[in-house]
Amino acid sequence: MTSTGFLVIVAVADAWMLSSFWMRKQLLGYKSEIRRLKELSSGMEGHVAASTHLDTLLSAINEAVIRLDSMAKVIAANQRAKELFGIKGDSMPQPLMLFYRDSDWQKQLKRALATLPEKTQLPDIHISGHVLTPRLAQLNDGNALLLCMDITEQYRMDKQRRTFLSNLMHDLKTPLTSLLGYARSMEKFGDDAEFRKEAAQVIADEAKHVNHLLDALLTLDQIELAAQGGEVCEPVLVLKQVCDMLTPQCEAKHLQLVYTSRCDDGLLLPVSDNDLDRVVTNLLSNAVNYSPDGGTIRLNMSQSGAELCIVVEDQGEGIPEKYLSRVTERFYRVDKARTRKDQGHGLGLAIVKELLDKNGGALKLSNLDPHGLRAEITLPVEIDPEA
């Protein structure tokens, strides 16, 4: 072999060794990179699994829950949140601003996200006819949970209470002012017989109005505290007494009160005389107040098996359909423009419903065609085991 050939072989050997070295080094690098990718993949799988598990848990919560990133973008939302906020599809993340366009509220949310884990009070959310109280909590991955508690019912009741208290203050102040005014006037004009008669009538009417209001409020409290006892009553006698009591009011408006009963005189109800009297009196009083002069009010009582049915029908304007389901709520009044004398305080039907609930009964309201209101109450009948 020539020296040139030897040199070529040496050169080839060196090149192969050098190539082999770099190949081994590159292979080690690849292996190291593969291990790192596997570790990263394992971490990502754990993160994805945890995230998926969290979203699964959120889907089981009845309240609206939204998972947000630090930029107030929606990463995930449970079904209740999607319904309330109108979140459609699964293309996340999307800015929460797309679903709740209140710029002032969004600014406060971003400030709250920036200061987590410090707690920040967020304003209520008014959306889709609901009122939500939001609470923000930080997650380990830097995201946050927005939990929205639905307080619509509480908000509505609080609003009704505020309205009721405002009306109550006004309605108490009006008669008290009249009482005070006439009392002072009698000091100066007490010798005038005509004035004394007028003043006495006004004082009696206003005192009766205040007493009626306080009596209604006390009745509601008594219903809440009272437990159902073992009292019974004869509904035939109670309804006759109520009709007799309301006869003067009917005559004043030239109303005809038609009472029919298909029940035996000895029929017994597991309800106290006072409870049944209040229920029927409130329903008939409403019928008298809202019936046109010269109209007809019908009161009918019948029995079907172990159930007693009492129906009151008038010829008034009735109640708009959208309010029928709410007029039995405390403090609720359909027409706020009516005066106190022909409307009351939204407690009459509430008293009826709560008394019936207490005694295992029910109330159903419906409008008549072409006009008028039908109030139907049902109550359990006392069954004689020896009969």
Buried (B, 14 or more C-beta within 10 A) or exposed (E): EEEEEEEEEEEEEEEEEEEEEEEEEEEEEEEEEEEEEEEEEEEEEEEEEEBEEBBEEBBEEEBBBBBBBEEBBBBBBBBBBBEBBEBEEEEEBBEBBEBBEBEEBBEBBBEBBEEBEEEBEBEBBBBEEBBBBBBBEBBEEEBBBBBBEBBEEEBBBEEBEEBBEEBBEEBBEBBEEBBEEBEEBBEEBEEEEEBBEBBEEBBEEBBEBBEEBEEBBEBBEEBEEEEEEEEEBBBBEBBBBBBEEBEEBBEEBEBEBEBEBEBEEEBBBBBBBBBBBBBBBBBBBBBBBBBBEEBBBBBBBEBEEEEBBBBBBBBBBBBEEEEBEBBBBBBBBBEEEEEBEEBBBBBBBBBBBBBBEBBEBEBEBBBEEEEBBBBBBBBBBBEEEEE
